[in-house]
Amino acid sequence: MASDATFVDYVLEQMHGAGALVSRKMFGEYAIYCDQKVVALVCDNELFVKVTAQGRSFLDKASQPILLAPPYPSAKNSFLIQDQLDDREWLAQLIRLTADALPAPRPKKPAKPKEA
């Protein structure tokens, strides 16, 4: 089942304040970018946040249960965010910590000129 854009818009709204947020549709699901880094996926209308040490520490300190699940078959486990999705400040902080922990995206290689 593909995710719907309304749910993705809601997720982005809940993350407001974490940084520059953008979603991109991919294969019927969505990738969530914060400051040009993929920090989360929305699959089957569920939010999966990339696992980082900072994110795990934040979840431990907040006494939140850590649910790990793959967003799609054969994917690495991610933090599955369920009940906490309605807590804007909490979610924005988790996304900000996750984005800060991830490496900067690699620069794109310039396109090769087409041969005539």
N, CA, C and O of each residue as an XYZ file, in Angstrom:
464
protein
N       0.847     -1.176      0.000
C       0.000      0.000      0.000
C       0.890      1.234      0.000
O       1.781      1.350      0.841
N       0.670      2.125     -0.896
C       1.460      3.349     -0.978
C       0.980      4.378      0.043
O      -0.187      4.388      0.436
N       1.887      5.225      0.455
C       1.548      6.297      1.396
C       0.836      7.413      0.648
O       1.038      7.598     -0.552
N      -0.005      8.161      1.373
C      -0.683      9.263      0.699
C      -0.056     10.595      1.085
O       0.500     10.751      2.172
N      -0.160     11.547      0.170
C       0.480     12.852      0.325
C      -0.056     13.608      1.536
O       0.677     14.391      2.140
N      -1.297     13.396      1.899
C      -1.884     14.075      3.060
C      -1.147     13.681      4.339
O      -0.850     14.533      5.177
N      -0.854     12.394      4.485
C      -0.124     11.930      5.661
C       1.285     12.506      5.670
O       1.774     12.922      6.720
N       1.935     12.537      4.532
C       3.296     13.075      4.442
C       3.291     14.563      4.813
O       4.184     15.027      5.523
N       2.296     15.306      4.340
C       2.190     16.727      4.700
C       2.026     16.893      6.207
O       2.608     17.800      6.802
N       1.239     16.023      6.820
C       1.057     16.063      8.270
C       2.384     15.808      8.992
O       2.718     16.506      9.949
N       3.129     14.815      8.532
C       4.426     14.482      9.136
C       5.368     15.682      9.031
O       6.034     16.033     10.005
N       5.426     16.307      7.866
C       6.294     17.471      7.679
C       5.871     18.618      8.593
O       6.719     19.325      9.138
N       4.589     18.800      8.757
C       4.064     19.826      9.661
C       4.516     19.560     11.100
O       4.898     20.479     11.825
N       4.464     18.290     11.496
C       4.856     17.912     12.850
C       6.356     18.103     13.083
O       6.782     18.299     14.221
N       7.159     18.050     12.021
C       8.610     18.199     12.131
C       9.056     19.657     12.035
O      10.247     19.947     12.149
N       8.118     20.567     11.828
C       8.440     21.975     11.627
C       9.401     22.478     12.704
O       9.197     22.243     13.895
N      10.437     23.163     12.271
C      11.431     23.686     13.197
C      12.698     22.850     13.266
O      13.681     23.267     13.878
N      12.687     21.680     12.647
C      13.867     20.808     12.682
C      14.955     21.277     11.720
O      16.134     20.995     11.932
N      14.570     21.980     10.678
C      15.501     22.420      9.641
C      14.744     22.565      8.340
O      13.515     22.628      8.332
N      15.476     22.619      7.235
C      14.863     22.726      5.913
C      14.332     21.355      5.507
O      15.104     20.452      5.187
N      13.016     21.208      5.523
C      12.377     19.909      5.274
C      11.798     19.832      3.877
O      11.193     20.782      3.382
N      11.995     18.682      3.252
C      11.474     18.413      1.914
C      11.106     16.941      1.845
O      11.775     16.103      2.449
N      10.052     16.625      1.115
C       9.725     15.220      0.864
C       9.840     14.954     -0.632
O       9.585     15.830     -1.458
N      10.224     13.739     -0.957
C      10.310     13.321     -2.367
C       9.667     11.963     -2.504
O       9.960     11.032     -1.754
N       8.782     11.871     -3.479
C       8.092     10.614     -3.727
C       9.052      9.643     -4.409
O       9.741      9.995     -5.367
N       9.082      8.417     -3.896
C       9.956      7.386     -4.458
C       9.231      6.054     -4.425
O       8.967      5.517     -3.349
N       8.914      5.525     -5.569
C       8.299      4.203     -5.683
C       7.001      4.093     -4.878
O       6.728      3.046     -4.291
N       6.212      5.143     -4.843
C       4.940      5.133     -4.138
C       5.055      5.478     -2.672
O       4.041      5.626     -1.989
N       6.271      5.609     -2.175
C       6.520      5.991     -0.790
C       7.279      7.311     -0.803
O       7.478      7.895     -1.868
N       7.705      7.788      0.357
C       8.335      9.107      0.437
C       9.606      9.073      1.267
O       9.686      8.378      2.280
N      10.601      9.837      0.822
C      11.804     10.095      1.608
C      11.654     11.497      2.187
O      11.208     12.415      1.498
N      12.029     11.659      3.455
C      11.992     12.960      4.115
C      13.434     13.441      4.268
O      14.277     12.743      4.831
N      13.700     14.629      3.765
C      15.022     15.234      3.846
C      14.990     16.375      4.850
O      14.029     17.143      4.898
N      16.031     16.482      5.643
C      16.234     17.628      6.526
C      17.620     18.169      6.209
O      18.618     17.465      6.361
N      17.678     19.408      5.772
C      18.950     20.022      5.386
C      19.692     19.156      4.367
O      20.898     18.939      4.484
N      18.966     18.672      3.380
C      19.467     17.889      2.245
C      19.964     16.499      2.615
O      20.659     15.864      1.822
N      19.621     16.015      3.808
C      19.999     14.673      4.240
C      18.744     13.842      4.419
O      17.771     14.314      5.009
N      18.746     12.607      3.919
C      17.600     11.729      4.130
C      17.602     11.309      5.594
O      18.515     10.622      6.054
N      16.569     11.730      6.319
C      16.487     11.415      7.747
C      15.394     10.412      8.062
O      15.410      9.779      9.117
N      14.437     10.264      7.141
C      13.302      9.388      7.433
C      12.632      8.940      6.144
O      12.830      9.519      5.076
N      11.841      7.900      6.279
C      11.006      7.407      5.183
C       9.575      7.304      5.684
O       9.331      7.010      6.854
N       8.643      7.548      4.792
C       7.237      7.293      5.087
C       6.834      6.147      4.166
O       6.830      6.284      2.943
N       6.497      5.023      4.774
C       6.106      3.826      4.028
C       4.803      3.299      4.625
O       4.693      3.133      5.839
N       3.833      3.043      3.781
C       2.519      2.562      4.233
C       1.949      3.464      5.328
O       1.377      2.988      6.308
N       2.116      4.766      5.144
C       1.623      5.776      6.097
C       2.155      5.561      7.513
O       1.440      5.768      8.494
N       3.407      5.147      7.606
C       4.107      5.046      8.883
C       5.444      5.764      8.735
O       6.043      5.766      7.660
N       5.907      6.376      9.833
C       7.155      7.131      9.817
C       8.299      6.292     10.366
O       8.220      5.754     11.471
N       9.363      6.188      9.576
C      10.567      5.456      9.953
C      11.741      6.437      9.927
O      12.061      6.991      8.876
N      12.383      6.654     11.079
C      13.504      7.592     11.193
C      14.800      6.796     11.228
O      14.894      5.769     11.901
N      15.802      7.282     10.492
C      17.096      6.596     10.462
C      17.664      6.451     11.869
O      17.515      7.338     12.709
N      18.308      5.334     12.105
C      18.921      5.062     13.397
C      20.274      5.764     13.479
O      21.123      5.612     12.601
N      20.455      6.534     14.547
C      21.747      7.144     14.863
C      21.968      6.983     16.367
O      21.022      6.765     17.124
N      23.214      7.091     16.785
C      23.516      7.008     18.221
C      22.838      8.152     18.970
O      22.342      7.964     20.081
N      22.818      9.333     18.363
C      22.188     10.490     19.004
C      20.682     10.280     19.134
O      20.096     10.629     20.158
N      20.064      9.723     18.125
C      18.633      9.436     18.180
C      18.309      8.401     19.242
O      17.326      8.538     19.970
N      19.134      7.366     19.331
C      18.923      6.318     20.335
C      19.065      6.902     21.744
O      18.269      6.592     22.631
N      20.069      7.739     21.943
C      20.281      8.376     23.245
C      19.088      9.276     23.604
O      18.636      9.290     24.749
N      18.592     10.019     22.622
C      17.427     10.886     22.841
C      16.206     10.065     23.247
O      15.482     10.438     24.169
N      15.982      8.964     22.567
C      14.841      8.109     22.895
C      14.998      7.492     24.282
O      14.024      7.375     25.025
N      16.223      7.099     24.630
C      16.480      6.542     25.964
C      16.199      7.578     27.054
O      15.537      7.273     28.047
N      16.703      8.804     26.869
C      16.523      9.867     27.871
C      15.062     10.272     28.010
O      14.617     10.637     29.098
N      14.317     10.210     26.911
C      12.907     10.608     26.937
C      12.026      9.471     27.455
O      10.806      9.614     27.530
N      12.637      8.357     27.807
C      11.900      7.173     28.288
C      10.842      6.723     27.281
O       9.765      6.259     27.655
N      11.166      6.868     26.014
C      10.259      6.416     24.959
C      10.653      4.995     24.556
O      11.839      4.674     24.478
N       9.674      4.165     24.304
C      10.022      2.817     23.822
C      10.687      2.922     22.454
O      10.266      3.699     21.597
N      11.712      2.137     22.276
C      12.416      2.147     20.991
C      11.873      1.000     20.155
O      12.139     -0.172     20.423
N      11.118      1.359     19.154
C      10.588      0.359     18.228
C      11.438      0.381     16.973
O      11.576      1.420     16.327
N      12.002     -0.755     16.630
C      12.798     -0.879     15.408
C      12.062     -1.764     14.429
O      11.549     -2.824     14.787
N      12.018     -1.314     13.181
C      11.373     -2.101     12.134
C      11.916     -1.639     10.791
O      12.311     -0.483     10.643
N      11.937     -2.525      9.823
C      12.360     -2.112      8.481
C      11.202     -1.412      7.763
O      10.063     -1.871      7.842
N      11.478     -0.313      7.069
C      10.407      0.389      6.352
C       9.859     -0.405      5.155
O       8.725     -0.187      4.729
N      10.655     -1.305      4.630
C      10.240     -2.169      3.528
C      11.084     -3.438      3.608
O      12.132     -3.434      4.254
N      10.655     -4.518      2.970
C      11.405     -5.778      3.050
C      12.866     -5.601      2.628
O      13.161     -4.912      1.652
N      13.740     -6.207      3.348
C      15.193     -6.224      3.146
C      15.880     -4.897      3.481
O      17.075     -4.750      3.220
N      15.166     -3.939      4.044
C      15.772     -2.665      4.458
C      16.353     -2.811      5.861
O      15.977     -3.707      6.616
N      17.277     -1.912      6.193
C      17.808     -1.863      7.551
C      16.710     -1.374      8.489
O      15.806     -0.649      8.073
N      16.794     -1.771      9.748
C      15.824     -1.295     10.730
C      15.942      0.213     10.927
O      17.028      0.787     10.846
N      14.808      0.829     11.186
C      14.715      2.255     11.503
C      13.867      2.396     12.754
O      13.186      1.456     13.163
N      13.913      3.596     13.368
C      13.019      3.865     14.483
C      11.612      4.036     13.923
O      11.386      4.895     13.070
N      10.678      3.238     14.387
C       9.284      3.355     13.958
C       8.596      4.306     14.941
O       8.493      4.015     16.133
N       8.137      5.425     14.432
C       7.514      6.447     15.270
C       6.002      6.303     15.150
O       5.443      6.406     14.059
N       5.353      6.065     16.276
C       3.903      5.869     16.262
C       3.221      6.903     17.150
O       2.825      7.961     16.661
N       3.076      6.624     18.427
C       2.346      7.508     19.335
C       2.982      8.891     19.445
O       2.272      9.875     19.652
N       4.289      8.984     19.313
C       4.988     10.255     19.475
C       4.825     11.176     18.273
O       5.270     12.324     18.314
N       4.206     10.703     17.220
C       4.045     11.503     16.010
C       3.267     12.790     16.277
O       3.451     13.777     15.565
N       2.413     12.793     17.279
C       1.606     13.969     17.585
C       2.342     14.993     18.441
O       1.824     16.089     18.655
N       3.529     14.668     18.934
C       4.305     15.581     19.769
C       5.300     16.333     18.884
O       6.391     15.835     18.605
N       4.919     17.526     18.448
C       5.716     18.304     17.495
C       7.133     18.590     17.987
O       8.101     18.356     17.264
N       7.253     19.090     19.204
C       8.576     19.456     19.725
C       9.481     18.237     19.823
O      10.657     18.295     19.461
N       8.932     17.142     20.310
C       9.703     15.913     20.459
C      10.187     15.418     19.102
O      11.358     15.075     18.939
N       9.273     15.384     18.125
C       9.615     14.875     16.792
C      10.623     15.790     16.102
O      11.571     15.306     15.484
N      10.431     17.101     16.197
C      11.374     18.039     15.578
C      12.766     17.876     16.178
O      13.766     17.953     15.464
N      12.831     17.653     17.481
C      14.136     17.468     18.121
C      14.800     16.173     17.656
O      16.004     16.154     17.399
N      14.030     15.093     17.546
C      14.591     13.826     17.052
C      15.115     13.989     15.631
O      16.197     13.496     15.311
N      14.369     14.665     14.789
C      14.788     14.862     13.390
C      16.031     15.741     13.327
O      16.942     15.460     12.549
N      16.084     16.789     14.125
C      17.256     17.671     14.154
C      18.495     16.897     14.593
O      19.552     17.023     13.974
N      18.378     16.100     15.653
C      19.505     15.284     16.126
C      19.946     14.289     15.061
O      21.140     14.067     14.864
N      18.982     13.698     14.384
C      19.293     12.719     13.330
C      20.027     13.390     12.181
O      21.038     12.873     11.705
N      19.533     14.531     11.734
C      20.174     15.254     10.626
C      21.599     15.671     11.001
O      22.519     15.556     10.191
N      21.774     16.151     12.227
C      23.106     16.572     12.668
C      24.089     15.402     12.716
O      25.287     15.589     12.503
N      23.590     14.203     12.993
C      24.456     13.027     13.118
C      24.844     12.422     11.772
O      25.832     11.694     11.680
N      24.079     12.718     10.743
C      24.340     12.117      9.428
C      25.379     12.923      8.655
O      25.464     14.141      8.810
N      26.170     12.245      7.822
C      27.166     12.966      7.028
C      26.509     13.834      5.962
O      25.383     13.575      5.536
N      27.218     14.845      5.548
C      26.726     15.715      4.470
C      26.600     14.896      3.189
O      27.377     13.968      2.963
N      25.628     15.236      2.356
C      25.491     14.491      1.095
C      26.713     14.708      0.204
O      27.329     15.774      0.205
N      27.032     13.689     -0.535
C      28.163     13.793     -1.463
C      27.808     14.763     -2.582
O      26.665     14.798     -3.038
N      28.780     15.547     -3.024
C      28.492     16.447     -4.153
C      28.201     15.629     -5.402
O      28.813     14.589     -5.646
N      27.263     16.119     -6.175
C      26.922     15.407     -7.417
C      28.016     15.640     -8.454
O      28.578     16.729     -8.570
N      28.293     14.579     -9.197
C      29.280     14.681    -10.262
C      28.660     15.471    -11.415
O      27.474     15.322    -11.710
N      29.469     16.311    -12.066
C      28.912     17.040    -13.202
C      28.525     16.083    -14.327
O      29.195     15.076    -14.556
N      27.469     16.399    -15.005
C      27.002     15.551    -16.104
C      28.005     15.589    -17.238
O      28.569     16.633    -17.566
N      28.212     14.421    -17.827
C      29.129     14.370    -18.972
C      28.435     14.976    -20.175
O      27.247     14.742    -20.394
N      29.160     15.744    -20.946
C      28.542     16.334    -22.147
C      28.170     15.236    -23.140
O      28.887     14.248    -23.302
N      27.051     15.434    -23.786
C      26.607     14.459    -24.791
C      27.454     14.592    -26.038
O      27.768     15.688    -26.502
N      27.818     13.410    -26.570
C      28.615     13.428    -27.796
C      27.687     13.555    -28.985
O      26.602     12.974    -29.006
N      28.115     14.308    -29.963
C      27.289     14.536    -31.156
C      27.401     13.420    -32.138
O      26.769     13.460    -33.193
